[in-house]
Amino acid sequence: MSTRSIICAESLNGDDVGVYCHYDGYPNHMLPILKEMSHDKVMDMITDGNKNGGLRMIKDFGSYETFDEPGEDMSGSFGDVGDMGTEYSFLKKLDGTIIVASKDVC
């Protein structure tokens, strides 16, 4: 069974941009990976995922798979937790901190 999530990063103007991720979206998997990844790498991954139908999964520190479906918009934002069947939302802030939201507490 999938644990769906939205992976987000804070932009320079203070907004956040994000992408849907289908597998392994639980905090024990995502937090160590997102902590290790640079903000720029997370932004690049979000951009790539949004160009290719979302993320299938983030496998390890910086390695990920997209759905390879160009043109399908799977963008999201931190506040969208619960949308698209997501259970968690993660926000990588510019200072490197990570905020987690769960659909059960939002």
N, C-alpha and C positions, 0 to 999 in steps of 0.2 A: 504494500500500500504506500502511496506517495504522501509525503509531508510537504505541501506546497507553501511557497513563501514569496515575498517580494524583497529583492535586494536593492537597497537605495544608497545613494551618496549625496551628501550636501554639495550644492553648487556654490560658486563664488558669490552669487547674489543672495544666498541664504535659503533658496528653494531647494527641494530635493528632486532627484530624478531616479527612476528605478525600473526594474525589469522583473517579470514573473520568472520563478524558478520552480520546476516541477518536482524534483526528487530531493530527498535528504535535507529538508528545510528546518529541521529541528535545531534548537540552540546548541546542543552538545557537538553537533557537526559543524555548523556554520560559524560560531563565534571564534574558534581557534584559527580558522582559515581567514576570516575577514580581519581579525586582529593582525595577522601576519602580512596580509596584502597591503600594499601602499594605496593611498587614496586614488592616485592616478590609475593604478591597475584596476581598481574596482570600477572607476568611471569608464575605462576602456572596455571592460567586460560588459557593463550595462549597455554601452553604445552598440557593441557587437551583438549582444543578445537582442536588443530592440530592432536591429536590422535583419535578424534571422529568426523571428518568431518566438523569442524567449529563450531561456536557458533550460536545458534538460536537467543538468546537474553541475555542481561545482565539485570536482573530484578531489582535489587537494590544493595546496597552496599556489593558486594561480592557474590551475588546469581546469578547464570547464568544457562542456559540450552545449551547443545550441541546437535548436530543432531544425535548423537549416531550411527554414520556410520564409524566404525573403518577402517582405511586404505585409506580413501579419503583425499588427500592432499589439505588443504584449507589454507596453510600458505601464508603469504604475508609480505610486508615490507611497511614502511611509504611512500616510493616513488611510490607505486603501486596504489595510489588513482585513481579511474577511471577504473581500471582493475576489472574484475569480476562484473561489474555493480555497483561498490561502488561509493558513493557520498562524503564520508568523510574518512579521515584517522587521527587517534589519536596516538600520541607517548608520552608514559610516560617515562621521562628521569630519570636517576639514582638519580638526586637531587630532584625529585618529581614534577618538572614542567611538563606541558603538552603542546604539540604543536599540532595544528589542521591544516589540509589541506583540501581544498575542490576541487573537480574536476573542478569547475568553475573558480578557480584562479590558477590552476597549469598548 
